Amino acid sequence: MQDMTLNQIADLLKWLITFGGSICTILFAFKKILDKSMDPIHKKIDELDIHQCKNFLVRFLADVERGQKIDDIEIKRAYDVYDHYKNDLKQNSYIHDKWEKLIK
C-alpha cells in the first residue's frame, strides 16, 4: 500500500465509484420491480380501508340519528376515522353529506 502511485489510487477510486454506481443501479431497478409487483396489493388494501371506514361511519351516523347513547371515546374515534376518510383517503360521498347534516 505504501508504494501506490497517484495513478493507482485514482484507478482504485474510479473502480470503487463505478462498482458503487452499479450496485445502486441494480438496487434501484430491484426496488422499481418490487414496487410494481406490490401495486395491486396496495390498491386492494386501500379499497379495504375505504370500505372499513364507510362501514364504521355509517354505523356511527345511524346510532347518532337514532339517538343512541354514544360515549366520548366513540365520538373521538368517529372524528379520527372521518378525518382519515376525508383527508388521507380523499373520499367525499354520501357519508360526507350525512356527517355534515348530523354532526355539525
N, C-alpha and C positions, 0 to 999 in steps of 0.2 A: 504494500500500500504506500510505502514511503517513496518509492521510485516512480509513481504515476506522474505522467506528464499532464499538462493542461489540456491537451487534445484528448487524452484518455478519460479525464474527468468529464469533459464536455460530452464525449460519446456515451459515457455511462449515464449522465444526466438525461441526455436525449433518449436513450433506451428506456430509462425509468419513466419518463414523461409519456412516451409512446405506449408503454405497457399499461400505465395507469389510465390513459385515454381509452385504450382498447377494453380494459375491464369496465370502465364507466359506460362505454357504448353497449357492451353486452348486457350489463345490468339494466340500463335504460330500456333496451329492447325487450328484455325479460319482463320488466315492470309493465310495459305497454301491452304485451301479450296477456299477462295476468289480469290487468285491469279490463281488457276487452272480454276475456272469458268470464269475469265476475260480474259484468254489467247486467245480464239477465237476472242474476241473484239479487243484486241491489235494487232493480226495478220491482221485483216481487216483494222484497222487504218494505219498500216504500208504499206499495199498494196495500200491504197488510197493515202498515202503520196508519194509513189514511182510514181504512175500514174500522180499525180498532178505536180510533179517535171518534169517528162518526157514531159507532155503537154506544160508546160511553156518553157522548154528548146528547144523543137522542134520549137515552135512558134518563140522564140527569135532567134535561129540559122537561121531559114528561113528568118527572117527580115534582119539579117546580110548578108546572102547570096544574097538577092535581092538588097542590097544597100540602104535599108530603113534608114531614119534618126532615130537614137536612142540617147536619151539624157543620161546624166551621171547617173541619178538615175536608169534608166532601166539597164544600164550596171552594176552598183554596185549590183543591185538586182539579176541579172543573175549570177554574181560571187558568191553571197551568196547561191543561190539555187543550183548552180553546186557543190559548196563545200559540202553542206548538202547531195546532191545526191551521191556524190562520197565518202565522208568520214564518214558521220553518217549512211547513208543507205547502204553503201558498195556496190554500184551499179557500174558496168562497162559494158557498152553496146555500141551500135552504136552511142549513144549520146556522149560518151567519144571520139570516133574517130572523129566525126564531130566537136566537140568542139576544139580538138587539131588542126584540119585542118584549121578551120576558125578563131579562136581567137588567136592562138599563132603566 
